[in-house]
Amino acid sequence: MNDVFQVRVRTAAVAGWWTLLIGVVFISVQWMAYLAAMAHRPAWLLSVWGPEASWPLIQSVWFWAIVGLKACLLLAALPVVWLTLWARQLRKRAGAA
């Protein structure tokens, strides 16, 4: 197999893992902000959301947004794992040839 292609697949896998790591950190920060906001319920957060906002609405929307981000991160993890396994196979075949 072409060495340049092998390097590109491995580089794509590494970039994918970095993207997943950044995504996990972002979701963790969002979750901590959610927990802090729901524990303290600052008045300025209601004014940011608008005049018809309520705490149950904010809690529901924010929670489901985090769930959606986690689902997207899970879907992004599938091709990253596939690229990692593919890069490993290409490296094995290049070493055997």
Beta strands, then each sheet from edge to edge (+ up, - down):
end
